[in-house]
């Protein structure tokens, strides 16, 4: 007897809708101490969940960019917000993938130049470059509690 693997067709999100909505709980950092290892691990888990959701919806072409953007926006929230809960939302609207990170804390995320020897400080510049490269943009809400990025969907999905 032989068995044959059967692959089912991928689901492609045909209309506007939510792709992912997740929350993580963290412990706010104290001073310049690094985040707890389990909080840093949660960022990686969210990145992998986002990739799996995009794969499920047939949006494989955006996985690399979205994983990097999710990682940068969540890491910024973990490092700089002082919050205890961070939310990640991925949704499609009018041919655009919206990536939204909400930490609930007022403040402003700003891209600023990092000197050549800096070990950090390039994340938002990278997010901005990826957004532009993919026909999108990024920004923060008026009070800074939400940072978002938009990417145009590949032509076969818009």
DSSP file (Angstrom, degrees, kcal/mol; ACC not computed):
  #  RESIDUE AA STRUCTURE BP1 BP2  ACC     N-H-->O    O-->H-N    N-H-->O    O-->H-N    TCO  KAPPA ALPHA  PHI   PSI    X-CA   Y-CA   Z-CA
    1    1 A X              0   0    0      0, 0.0     2,-0.3     0, 0.0     0, 0.0   0.000 360.0 360.0 360.0 134.8    0.0    0.0    0.0
    2    2 A X        -     0   0    0      2,-0.0     2,-0.4     0, 0.0     0, 0.0  -0.854 360.0-147.8-116.0 154.2    1.3    3.4   -0.9
    3    3 A X        -     0   0    0     -2,-0.3     2,-0.5     2,-0.0     0, 0.0  -0.917   5.4-155.3-120.0 149.9    0.2    6.8    0.4
    4    4 A X        -     0   0    0     -2,-0.4     2,-0.3     2,-0.0    -2,-0.0  -0.986  18.3-126.1-125.7 131.1    0.2   10.0   -1.4
    5    5 A X        -     0   0    0     -2,-0.5     2,-0.5     1,-0.0    -2,-0.0  -0.576  22.7-153.7 -74.5 135.6    0.4   13.4    0.2
    6    6 A X        -     0   0    0     -2,-0.3     2,-0.6     2,-0.0    -1,-0.0  -0.952   2.4-154.6-113.7 125.3   -2.4   15.7   -0.9
    7    7 A X        -     0   0    0     -2,-0.5     2,-0.2     3,-0.0     3,-0.1  -0.867  11.0-143.0-101.3 126.1   -1.8   19.4   -0.8
    8    8 A X        -     0   0    0     -2,-0.6     2,-0.0     1,-0.1    -2,-0.0  -0.549  29.8 -94.9 -85.4 153.8   -4.9   21.6   -0.4
    9    9 A X        -     0   0    0     -2,-0.2     2,-0.1     1,-0.1    -1,-0.1  -0.344  45.5-106.6 -64.8 145.1   -5.1   24.9   -2.2
   10   10 A X        -     0   0    0      1,-0.1     2,-0.5    -3,-0.1    47,-0.1  -0.426  28.0-117.3 -72.5 147.3   -4.0   27.9   -0.1
   11   11 A X        -     0   0    0     45,-0.9     2,-0.5    -2,-0.1    -1,-0.1  -0.719  28.7-162.6 -81.5 131.2   -6.6   30.3    1.2
   12   12 A X        -     0   0    0     -2,-0.5     2,-0.8    46,-0.1    46,-0.2  -0.976  25.3-119.7-117.7 127.3   -6.2   33.7   -0.3
   13   13 A X        -     0   0    0     44,-0.8     4,-0.1    -2,-0.5    44,-0.0  -0.520  32.1-175.6 -65.7 108.3   -7.9   36.6    1.5
   14   14 A X        +     0   0    0     -2,-0.8     2,-0.3     2,-0.1    -1,-0.2   0.660  61.4  26.2 -84.9 -17.8  -10.2   37.8   -1.4
   15   15 A X  S    S-     0   0    0      1,-0.1    77,-0.1    -3,-0.1    78,-0.0  -0.816 100.9 -64.8-137.6 175.7  -11.5   40.8    0.4
   16   16 A X  S    S+     0   0    0     -2,-0.3     2,-0.3    75,-0.1    77,-0.2  -0.309  73.2 116.9 -61.0 145.4  -10.7   43.3    3.1
   17   17 A X  E     -A   92   0A   0     75,-1.9    75,-3.2    -4,-0.1     2,-0.3  -0.949  62.8 -61.7 169.3 173.7  -10.4   41.8    6.5
   18   18 A X  E     +A   91   0A   0     -2,-0.3    73,-0.3    73,-0.2     3,-0.1  -0.596  31.4 179.5 -80.4 133.7   -8.3   41.0    9.5
   19   19 A X  E    S-     0   0A   0     71,-2.9     2,-0.3     1,-0.4    72,-0.2   0.757  70.3  -3.2 -98.5 -36.8   -5.3   38.7    9.1
   20   20 A X  E     -A   90   0A   0     70,-2.1    70,-2.6     2,-0.0    -1,-0.4  -0.979  48.9-179.4-160.0 140.7   -4.1   38.6   12.7
   21   21 A X  E     +A   89   0A   0     -2,-0.3     2,-0.3    68,-0.2    68,-0.2  -0.891  24.8 156.2-144.0 113.3   -4.8   40.2   16.0
   22   22 A X  E     -A   88   0A   0     66,-2.5    66,-3.0    -2,-0.3     2,-0.4  -0.950  23.7-156.5-137.8 154.7   -2.6   39.2   19.0
   23   23 A X  E     -A   87   0A   0     -2,-0.3     2,-0.4    64,-0.2    64,-0.2  -0.977   5.2-164.2-129.7 145.2   -1.6   40.7   22.3
   24   24 A X  E     -A   86   0A   0     62,-2.7    62,-2.5    -2,-0.4     2,-0.4  -0.980  12.6-140.8-126.7 145.8    1.5   40.0   24.4
   25   25 A X  E     +A   85   0A   0     -2,-0.4     2,-0.3    60,-0.2    60,-0.2  -0.874  27.4 172.8-102.7 136.7    2.1   40.8   28.0
   26   26 A X        -     0   0    0     58,-2.3     2,-0.5    -2,-0.4     9,-0.0  -0.866  34.9-113.7-134.4 168.2    5.5   42.1   29.1
   27   27 A X        -     0   0    0     -2,-0.3     9,-0.3     9,-0.1    57,-0.1  -0.931  42.5-112.9-102.7 125.2    7.2   43.5   32.1
   28   28 A X        -     0   0    0     -2,-0.5    51,-0.1    54,-0.2    56,-0.1  -0.250  34.7-109.5 -57.7 142.9    8.3   47.1   31.6
   29   29 A X        -     0   0    0     49,-0.4     2,-0.6    54,-0.1    -1,-0.1  -0.356  22.7-133.7 -68.5 152.2   12.0   47.6   31.6
   30   30 A X    >   -     0   0    0      4,-0.2     3,-1.8    -2,-0.1    -1,-0.1  -0.953  62.3 -47.2-110.7 118.5   13.7   49.4   34.5
   31   31 A X  T 3  S-     0   0    0     -2,-0.6    -2,-0.1     1,-0.2     0, 0.0  -0.331 116.1 -26.0  61.2-136.4   16.2   52.0   33.4
   32   32 A X  T 3  S+     0   0    0     -3,-0.0    -1,-0.2    -2,-0.0    -3,-0.0   0.259  98.7 130.0 -95.3  11.2   18.6   50.9   30.7
   33   33 A X    <   -     0   0    0     -3,-1.8     3,-0.1     1,-0.1    -4,-0.0  -0.323  65.4-106.0 -63.1 147.7   18.3   47.2   31.6
   34   34 A X        -     0   0    0      1,-0.1    -4,-0.2    -5,-0.1    -1,-0.1  -0.303  43.5 -89.7 -68.6 160.1   17.6   44.9   28.7
   35   35 A X        -     0   0    0      1,-0.1    -1,-0.1    -6,-0.1    -7,-0.1  -0.290  53.8 -87.9 -63.9 157.6   14.2   43.4   28.4
   36   36 A X    >>  -     0   0    0     -9,-0.3     4,-2.1     1,-0.1     3,-0.8  -0.369  38.3-116.2 -61.7 146.5   13.6   40.0   30.1
   37   37 A X  H 3> S+     0   0    0      1,-0.3     4,-2.3     2,-0.2     5,-0.2   0.872 115.6  54.5 -55.0 -39.0   14.5   37.1   27.9
   38   38 A X  H 3> S+     0   0    0      2,-0.2     4,-1.3     1,-0.2    -1,-0.3   0.820 107.0  51.0 -68.4 -28.5   10.9   35.9   27.8
   39   39 A X  H <> S+     0   0    0     -3,-0.8     4,-1.0     2,-0.2    -1,-0.2   0.903 110.7  47.9 -72.2 -41.3    9.7   39.3   26.6
   40   40 A X  H  X S+     0   0    0     -4,-2.1     4,-1.2     1,-0.2     3,-0.4   0.881 109.2  55.1 -63.9 -37.2   12.3   39.3   23.8
   41   41 A X  H  X S+     0   0    0     -4,-2.3     4,-2.1     1,-0.2    -1,-0.2   0.847  99.4  60.9 -64.4 -34.2   11.2   35.8   22.9
   42   42 A X  H  X S+     0   0    0     -4,-1.3     4,-2.4     1,-0.2    -1,-0.2   0.850  99.0  56.6 -62.8 -33.8    7.6   36.9   22.6
   43   43 A X  H  X S+     0   0    0     -4,-1.0     4,-2.1    -3,-0.4    -1,-0.2   0.936 108.0  47.5 -62.1 -45.6    8.7   39.3   19.8
   44   44 A X  H  X S+     0   0    0     -4,-1.2     4,-2.1     1,-0.2    -2,-0.2   0.885 110.6  51.9 -62.4 -39.3   10.1   36.3   17.9
   45   45 A X  H  X S+     0   0    0     -4,-2.1     4,-2.4     2,-0.2    -1,-0.2   0.909 109.5  49.1 -64.3 -42.1    6.9   34.3   18.4
   46   46 A X  H  X S+     0   0    0     -4,-2.4     4,-2.5     1,-0.2    -1,-0.2   0.887 109.2  53.2 -64.4 -38.4    4.7   37.1   17.1
   47   47 A X  H  X S+     0   0    0     -4,-2.1     4,-2.1     2,-0.2    -1,-0.2   0.924 110.8  46.2 -61.6 -45.0    7.0   37.4   14.1
   48   48 A X  H  X S+     0   0    0     -4,-2.1     4,-2.3     2,-0.2    -2,-0.2   0.877 111.4  51.6 -68.0 -37.5    6.6   33.7   13.3
   49   49 A X  H  X S+     0   0    0     -4,-2.4     4,-2.6     2,-0.2    -2,-0.2   0.924 109.3  50.9 -63.4 -43.6    2.8   33.8   13.9
   50   50 A X  H  X S+     0   0    0     -4,-2.5     4,-2.4     1,-0.2    -2,-0.2   0.917 110.2  49.5 -59.8 -43.6    2.6   36.8   11.4
   51   51 A X  H  X S+     0   0    0     -4,-2.1     4,-2.5     1,-0.2    -1,-0.2   0.913 111.0  49.6 -61.9 -42.7    4.6   34.8    8.8
   52   52 A X  H  X S+     0   0    0     -4,-2.3     4,-2.5     2,-0.2    -2,-0.2   0.904 110.8  49.6 -63.7 -41.5    2.4   31.8    9.3
   53   53 A X  H  X S+     0   0    0     -4,-2.6     4,-2.0     2,-0.2    -2,-0.2   0.922 111.6  48.1 -64.0 -43.7   -0.8   33.9    8.8
   54   54 A X  H  <>S+     0   0    0     -4,-2.4     5,-3.2     1,-0.2    -2,-0.2   0.916 112.0  49.8 -63.1 -41.8    0.6   35.5    5.7
   55   55 A X  H ><5S+     0   0    0     -4,-2.5     3,-1.5     1,-0.2     5,-0.2   0.920 108.5  53.5 -61.1 -43.5    1.5   32.1    4.3
   56   56 A X  H 3<5S+     0   0    0     -4,-2.5   -45,-0.9     1,-0.3    -1,-0.2   0.879 110.6  46.6 -59.2 -39.6   -2.0   30.8    5.1
   57   57 A X  T 3<5S-     0   0    0     -4,-2.0   -44,-0.8    -5,-0.1    -1,-0.3   0.336 119.3-109.0 -88.5   8.2   -3.5   33.7    3.2
   58   58 A X  T < 5S+     0   0    0     -3,-1.5     3,-0.3    -4,-0.2    -3,-0.2   0.749  81.3 127.5  75.8  23.5   -1.2   33.2    0.2
   59   59 A X    > < +     0   0    0     -5,-3.2     3,-1.9     1,-0.2     4,-0.4  -0.201  17.7 137.9-105.3  40.9    0.8   36.4    0.9
   60   60 A X  G >   +     0   0    0      1,-0.3     3,-1.4    -5,-0.2     4,-0.4   0.795  60.6  69.7 -55.8 -32.2    4.2   34.7    0.8
   61   61 A X  G 3  S+     0   0    0     -3,-0.3    -1,-0.3     1,-0.3     4,-0.2   0.714 103.0  43.8 -63.0 -20.3    5.7   37.6   -1.2
   62   62 A X  G <> S+     0   0    0     -3,-1.9     4,-2.8     1,-0.1     5,-0.3   0.463  84.5  97.6-102.2  -2.6    5.4   39.9    1.8
   63   63 A X  H <> S+     0   0    0     -3,-1.4     4,-2.9    -4,-0.4     5,-0.2   0.914  83.0  47.3 -58.5 -49.8    6.7   37.5    4.5
   64   64 A X  H  > S+     0   0    0     -4,-0.4     4,-1.8     1,-0.2    -1,-0.2   0.931 116.6  43.7 -59.7 -46.5   10.3   38.7    4.7
   65   65 A X  H  > S+     0   0    0     -4,-0.2     4,-2.5     1,-0.2    -1,-0.2   0.924 115.5  47.9 -64.2 -44.9    9.3   42.4    4.8
   66   66 A X  H  X S+     0   0    0     -4,-2.8     4,-3.2     1,-0.2     5,-0.3   0.901 108.7  53.8 -66.7 -40.5    6.5   41.9    7.3
   67   67 A X  H  X S+     0   0    0     -4,-2.9     4,-2.1    -5,-0.3    -1,-0.2   0.917 112.4  44.9 -59.7 -41.6    8.7   39.8    9.6
   68   68 A X  H  X S+     0   0    0     -4,-1.8     4,-2.5    -5,-0.2    -2,-0.2   0.923 115.2  46.7 -68.3 -44.1   11.3   42.5    9.7
   69   69 A X  H  X S+     0   0    0     -4,-2.5     4,-2.9     2,-0.2     5,-0.3   0.933 113.3  48.7 -63.8 -46.8    8.7   45.3   10.2
   70   70 A X  H  X S+     0   0    0     -4,-3.2     4,-2.7     1,-0.2     5,-0.3   0.924 112.0  50.3 -59.0 -45.0    6.9   43.4   13.0
   71   71 A X  H  X S+     0   0    0     -4,-2.1     4,-2.4    -5,-0.3    -2,-0.2   0.932 113.4  44.6 -59.8 -47.3   10.2   42.7   14.7
   72   72 A X  H  X S+     0   0    0     -4,-2.5     4,-2.3     2,-0.2    -2,-0.2   0.928 116.0  45.1 -65.2 -46.3   11.3   46.3   14.6
   73   73 A X  H  X S+     0   0    0     -4,-2.9     4,-1.8     2,-0.2    -2,-0.2   0.911 116.8  44.7 -68.4 -41.2    7.9   47.8   15.7
   74   74 A X  H  X S+     0   0    0     -4,-2.7     4,-2.7    -5,-0.3    -1,-0.2   0.916 112.4  51.8 -67.5 -41.8    7.4   45.3   18.5
   75   75 A X  H  X S+     0   0    0     -4,-2.4     4,-2.9    -5,-0.3     5,-0.2   0.910 108.3  52.0 -61.4 -41.8   11.0   45.6   19.7
   76   76 A X  H  X S+     0   0    0     -4,-2.3     4,-2.8     1,-0.2     5,-0.4   0.916 110.5  48.7 -59.2 -42.4   10.6   49.4   19.9
   77   77 A X  H  X S+     0   0    0     -4,-1.8     4,-1.7     1,-0.2     5,-0.5   0.920 113.1  47.0 -65.0 -42.5    7.5   49.0   22.0
   78   78 A X  H  < S+     0   0    0     -4,-2.7   -49,-0.4     1,-0.2     4,-0.3   0.922 120.0  39.2 -62.8 -43.8    9.2   46.5   24.3
   79   79 A X  H  < S+     0   0    0     -4,-2.9    -2,-0.2    -5,-0.2    -1,-0.2   0.844 130.3  20.4 -76.6 -35.0   12.3   48.8   24.7
   80   80 A X  H  < S+     0   0    0     -4,-2.8    -3,-0.2    -5,-0.2    -2,-0.2   0.579 105.2  69.5-118.9 -10.9   10.8   52.2   24.8
   81   81 A X  S  < S-     0   0    0     -4,-1.7    -3,-0.1    -5,-0.4    -4,-0.1   0.863  72.3-145.3 -85.7 -33.8    7.1   52.2   25.8
   82   82 A X        +     0   0    0     -5,-0.5   -54,-0.2    -4,-0.3    -4,-0.1   0.673  53.1 138.7  76.1  16.3    7.1   51.2   29.5
   83   83 A X        -     0   0    0     -6,-0.4    -1,-0.2   -56,-0.1     3,-0.1  -0.329  56.2-143.8 -90.5 172.4    3.9   49.3   28.9
   84   84 A X  S    S+     0   0    0      1,-0.2   -58,-2.3    19,-0.2     2,-0.4   0.486  84.9  41.2-110.3 -10.1    2.7   45.9   30.1
   85   85 A X  E     -A   25   0A   0     18,-0.4     2,-0.4   -60,-0.2    -1,-0.2  -0.996  59.2-172.2-144.1 135.9    0.7   44.9   27.0
   86   86 A X  E     -A   24   0A   0    -62,-2.5   -62,-2.7    -2,-0.4     2,-0.4  -0.987  10.4-155.6-127.3 135.7    1.4   45.3   23.3
   87   87 A X  E     -AB  23 102A   0     15,-2.8    15,-2.2    -2,-0.4     2,-0.4  -0.884   2.5-162.1-113.3 143.8   -1.0   44.5   20.5
   88   88 A X  E     -AB  22 101A   0    -66,-3.0   -66,-2.5    -2,-0.4     2,-0.4  -0.993   9.5-177.6-124.0 129.1   -0.2   43.6   16.9
   89   89 A X  E     -AB  21 100A   0     11,-2.5    11,-2.8    -2,-0.4     2,-0.5  -0.993   8.6-173.9-127.2 131.2   -2.8   43.8   14.2
   90   90 A X  E     +AB  20  99A   0    -70,-2.6   -71,-2.9    -2,-0.4   -70,-2.1  -0.997  20.6 160.0-118.5 127.4   -2.5   42.8   10.5
   91   91 A X  E     -AB  18  98A   0      7,-1.9     7,-3.5    -2,-0.5     2,-0.5  -0.992  33.4-132.7-146.4 153.5   -5.4   43.7    8.3
   92   92 A X  E     +AB  17  97A   0    -75,-3.2   -75,-1.9    -2,-0.3     2,-0.3  -0.906  28.6 166.7-108.3 133.1   -6.0   44.1    4.6
   93   93 A X  E >   - B   0  96A   0      3,-2.5     3,-0.9    -2,-0.5    -2,-0.1  -0.935  66.4 -17.3-148.9 121.6   -7.9   47.1    3.3
   94   94 A X  T 3  S-     0   0    0     -2,-0.3     3,-0.1     1,-0.3    64,-0.1   0.876 128.1 -46.7  52.9  46.4   -8.2   48.4   -0.2
   95   95 A X  T 3  S+     0   0    0      1,-0.2    58,-2.6    62,-0.2     2,-0.4   0.682 117.3 109.2  75.1  18.0   -5.2   46.4   -1.5
   96   96 A X  E <   -BC  93 152A   0     -3,-0.9    -3,-2.5    56,-0.2     2,-0.6  -0.988  62.2-139.4-130.3 135.7   -3.0   47.4    1.3
   97   97 A X  E     -BC  92 151A   0     54,-3.3    54,-2.3    -2,-0.4     2,-0.5  -0.851  21.6-156.1 -91.5 122.0   -1.6   45.4    4.2
   98   98 A X  E     -BC  91 150A   0     -7,-3.5    -7,-1.9    -2,-0.6     2,-0.5  -0.870   7.2-166.2-101.2 128.6   -1.7   47.4    7.5
   99   99 A X  E     -BC  90 149A   0     50,-3.1    50,-2.2    -2,-0.5     2,-0.5  -0.974  14.0-177.8-114.2 118.1    0.7   46.5   10.3
  100  100 A X  E     -BC  89 148A   0    -11,-2.8   -11,-2.5    -2,-0.5     2,-0.5  -0.972  13.4-173.1-127.8 124.6   -0.3   48.1   13.5
  101  101 A X  E     -BC  88 147A   0     46,-3.0    46,-2.8    -2,-0.5     2,-0.5  -0.974   8.5-172.4-116.4 124.5    1.5   47.9   16.9
  102  102 A X  E     +BC  87 146A   0    -15,-2.2   -15,-2.8    -2,-0.5    44,-0.2  -0.966  19.0 166.6-120.4 127.4   -0.3   49.5   19.9
  103  103 A X        -     0   0    0     42,-2.7   -18,-0.4    -2,-0.5   -19,-0.2   0.492  42.8-130.8-114.7  -7.8    1.4   49.9   23.2
  104  104 A X        +     0   0    0     41,-1.2     2,-0.5     1,-0.2    41,-0.1   0.523  68.4 117.2  75.5   4.3   -1.1   52.3   24.8
  105  105 A X        -     0   0    0     40,-0.3    -1,-0.2    39,-0.2    -2,-0.2  -0.899  67.0-119.7-110.7 132.7    1.6   54.7   26.0
  106  106 A X        +     0   0    0     -2,-0.5     2,-0.3    -3,-0.1    38,-0.2  -0.366  63.1 101.0 -65.2 146.9    1.9   58.2   24.8
  107  107 A X        -     0   0    0     36,-2.6     2,-0.5    -2,-0.0   -26,-0.0  -0.823  64.0 -99.8 153.1 170.5    5.2   59.0   23.1
  108  108 A X        -     0   0    0     -2,-0.3     2,-0.5    37,-0.1    36,-0.1  -0.966  16.4-148.0-128.4 121.9    6.5   59.5   19.6
  109  109 A X        -     0   0    0     -2,-0.5     2,-0.4    35,-0.1    31,-0.1  -0.755  28.0-179.9 -82.9 126.0    8.4   57.0   17.6
  110  110 A X        -     0   0    0     -2,-0.5     2,-0.5    29,-0.0    14,-0.2  -0.989  28.8-129.7-132.2 137.4   10.8   58.9   15.3
  111  111 A X        +     0   0    0     -2,-0.4     2,-0.3    13,-0.2    11,-0.1  -0.717  37.2 172.8 -80.2 129.2   13.3   57.7   12.8
  112  112 A X        -     0   0    0     -2,-0.5    13,-0.2     9,-0.4    12,-0.1  -0.985  37.1 -95.8-138.4 150.4   16.7   59.4   13.4
  113  113 A X        -     0   0    0     -2,-0.3     2,-0.4     1,-0.0     9,-0.1  -0.375  34.7-148.8 -66.1 139.3   20.1   58.9   12.0
  114  114 A X        -     0   0    0     -2,-0.1     7,-0.1     4,-0.1    -1,-0.0  -0.857  20.1-114.3-105.2 143.9   22.4   56.5   13.9
  115  115 A X    >   -     0   0    0     -2,-0.4     3,-1.7     1,-0.1    -1,-0.0  -0.301  35.0-100.2 -72.8 166.0   26.1   57.1   13.8
  116  116 A X  T 3  S+     0   0    0      1,-0.3    -1,-0.1     3,-0.0    -2,-0.0   0.744 121.4  46.9 -59.6 -27.0   28.3   54.5   12.2
  117  117 A X  T 3  S+     0   0    0      2,-0.0    -1,-0.3     0, 0.0     2,-0.1   0.475  83.5 119.1 -95.5  -3.1   29.3   52.9   15.5
  118  118 A X    <   -     0   0    0     -3,-1.7    -4,-0.1     1,-0.1     3,-0.0  -0.372  52.2-155.1 -67.8 140.3   25.8   52.7   17.0
  119  119 A X  S    S+     0   0    0     -2,-0.1     2,-0.3     2,-0.0    -1,-0.1   0.543  78.5  14.5 -90.2  -9.0   24.5   49.2   17.8
  120  120 A X  S    S+     0   0    0      1,-0.1    -2,-0.0     2,-0.0     0, 0.0  -0.875  79.4  87.6-148.2 180.0   20.9   50.3   17.5
  121  121 A X        +     0   0    0     -2,-0.3    -9,-0.4    -7,-0.1     4,-0.2   0.494  69.1  91.6 103.3   3.9   18.8   53.1   16.2
  122  122 A X     >  +     0   0    0      2,-0.1     4,-2.1     1,-0.1     5,-0.2   0.466  56.3  95.2-106.7  -3.3   18.3   52.0   12.5
  123  123 A X  H  > S+     0   0    0      1,-0.2     4,-2.4     2,-0.2     5,-0.1   0.906  86.1  42.9 -58.8 -50.6   15.1   50.1   12.9
  124  124 A X  H  > S+     0   0    0      1,-0.2     4,-2.6     2,-0.2    -1,-0.2   0.835 112.0  55.0 -70.4 -30.4   12.6   52.8   12.0
  125  125 A X  H  > S+     0   0    0      2,-0.2     4,-2.2   -13,-0.2    -1,-0.2   0.892 109.7  48.3 -64.6 -37.9   14.7   53.9    9.1
  126  126 A X  H  X S+     0   0    0     -4,-2.1     4,-2.7     2,-0.2    -2,-0.2   0.914 110.5  50.4 -66.2 -44.0   14.6   50.3    7.9
  127  127 A X  H  X S+     0   0    0     -4,-2.4     4,-2.5     1,-0.2    -2,-0.2   0.927 111.1  49.6 -58.5 -45.7   10.8   50.2    8.4
  128  128 A X  H  X S+     0   0    0     -4,-2.6     4,-2.4     1,-0.2    -2,-0.2   0.913 111.4  48.4 -61.1 -43.8   10.5   53.4    6.4
  129  129 A X  H  X S+     0   0    0     -4,-2.2     4,-2.5     2,-0.2    -2,-0.2   0.912 112.7  47.8 -64.4 -43.2   12.7   52.1    3.6
  130  130 A X  H  X S+     0   0    0     -4,-2.7     4,-1.4     2,-0.2    -1,-0.2   0.895 111.4  51.1 -65.3 -39.4   10.7   48.8    3.4
  131  131 A X  H  <>S+     0   0    0     -4,-2.5     5,-3.5    -5,-0.2     3,-0.4   0.950 112.9  44.8 -62.1 -48.7    7.4   50.7    3.3
  132  132 A X  H ><5S+     0   0    0     -4,-2.4     3,-1.6     1,-0.2    -2,-0.2   0.908 110.5  54.5 -61.8 -42.3    8.5   52.9    0.5
  133  133 A X  H 3<5S+     0   0    0     -4,-2.5    -1,-0.2     1,-0.3    -2,-0.2   0.793 112.2  45.5 -61.5 -28.1   10.0   50.0   -1.4
  134  134 A X  T 3<5S-     0   0    0     -4,-1.4    18,-2.6    -3,-0.4    -1,-0.3  -0.007 124.0 -98.8-107.7  27.4    6.6   48.3   -1.2
  135  135 A X  T < 5S+     0   0    0     -3,-1.6    -3,-0.2     1,-0.2     2,-0.2   0.798  89.8  98.0  67.1  31.0    4.4   51.3   -2.1
  136  136 A X      < -     0   0    0     -5,-3.5     2,-0.3    -6,-0.2    -1,-0.2  -0.477  55.6-139.2-130.8-159.7    3.5   52.2    1.4
  137  137 A X  E     -D  150   0A   0     13,-0.7    13,-3.0    -2,-0.2     2,-0.3  -0.922   8.5-141.3-155.8 174.4    4.3   54.4    4.4
  138  138 A X  E     +D  149   0A   0     -2,-0.3     2,-0.3    11,-0.2    11,-0.2  -0.935  27.1 139.3-140.7 164.7    4.7   54.4    8.1
  139  139 A X  E     -D  148   0A   0      9,-2.1     9,-2.8    -2,-0.3     2,-0.3  -0.979  38.0-100.6-178.7-171.8    3.8   56.6   11.0
  140  140 A X  E     -D  147   0A   0     -2,-0.3     7,-0.2     7,-0.2     5,-0.1  -0.901  37.0-100.2-129.0 159.8    2.5   57.0   14.5
  141  141 A X    >   -     0   0    0      5,-2.7     3,-0.7    -2,-0.3    -1,-0.1  -0.225  48.2 -94.0 -69.3 170.3   -0.9   58.0   16.0
  142  142 A X  T 3  S+     0   0    0      1,-0.3    -1,-0.1     2,-0.1    -2,-0.0   0.865 128.4  36.2 -56.4 -39.0   -1.2   61.6   17.3
  143  143 A X  T 3  S-     0   0    0    -37,-0.1   -36,-2.6   -35,-0.0    -1,-0.3   0.495 110.8-120.0 -95.0  -3.8   -0.4   60.5   20.8
  144  144 A X  S <  S+     0   0    0     -3,-0.7   -39,-0.2   -38,-0.2   -41,-0.1   0.478  79.4 120.5  84.7   1.4    2.2   58.0   19.8
  145  145 A X  S    S+     0   0    0    -41,-0.1   -42,-2.7     1,-0.1   -41,-1.2   0.654  73.8  48.7 -73.6 -13.7    0.5   55.0   21.4
  146  146 A X  E     -C  102   0A   0    -44,-0.2    -5,-2.7   -43,-0.1     2,-0.4  -0.993  62.7-170.6-130.3 131.4    0.2   53.3   17.9
  147  147 A X  E     -CD 101 140A   0    -46,-2.8   -46,-3.0    -2,-0.4     2,-0.3  -0.976  18.9-179.0-117.4 135.9    2.9   52.8   15.3
  148  148 A X  E     -CD 100 139A   0     -9,-2.8    -9,-2.1    -2,-0.4     2,-0.3  -0.888  18.8-166.6-136.3 161.7    1.8   51.6   11.9
  149  149 A X  E     -CD  99 138A   0    -50,-2.2   -50,-3.1    -2,-0.3     2,-0.4  -0.986   9.4-155.6-147.2 140.1    3.1   50.6    8.5
  150  150 A X  E     -CD  98 137A   0    -13,-3.0   -13,-0.7    -2,-0.3     2,-0.4  -0.959   7.8-173.3-121.0 137.8    1.3   50.0    5.3
  151  151 A X  E     -C   97   0A   0    -54,-2.3   -54,-3.3    -2,-0.4   -16,-0.2  -0.996  27.6-119.6-128.0 133.9    2.5   47.9    2.4
  152  152 A X  E     -C   96   0A   0    -18,-2.6   -56,-0.2    -2,-0.4     2,-0.1  -0.500  35.2-116.7 -68.0 138.7    0.8   47.6   -1.0
  153  153 A X        -     0   0    0    -58,-2.6     5,-0.1    -2,-0.2    -1,-0.1  -0.429  37.5 -91.4 -71.4 150.7   -0.3   44.0   -1.8
  154  154 A X    >>  -     0   0    0      1,-0.1     3,-2.7    -2,-0.1     4,-0.9  -0.305  45.7-103.6 -56.9 150.1    1.3   42.3   -4.7
  155  155 A X  G >4 S+     0   0    0      1,-0.3     3,-0.6     2,-0.2    -1,-0.1   0.794 118.9  61.1 -50.8 -36.9   -0.7   42.8   -7.9
  156  156 A X  G 34 S+     0   0    0      1,-0.2    -1,-0.3     2,-0.1    -2,-0.1   0.623 111.5  40.6 -69.4  -9.6   -2.2   39.3   -7.8
  157  157 A X  G <4        0   0    0     -3,-2.7    -1,-0.2     1,-0.1    -2,-0.2   0.524 360.0 360.0-113.2  -9.3   -3.8   40.0   -4.4
  158  158 A X    <<        0   0    0     -4,-0.9    -2,-0.1    -3,-0.6    -3,-0.1   0.493 360.0 360.0 -93.3 360.0   -5.0   43.6   -4.8
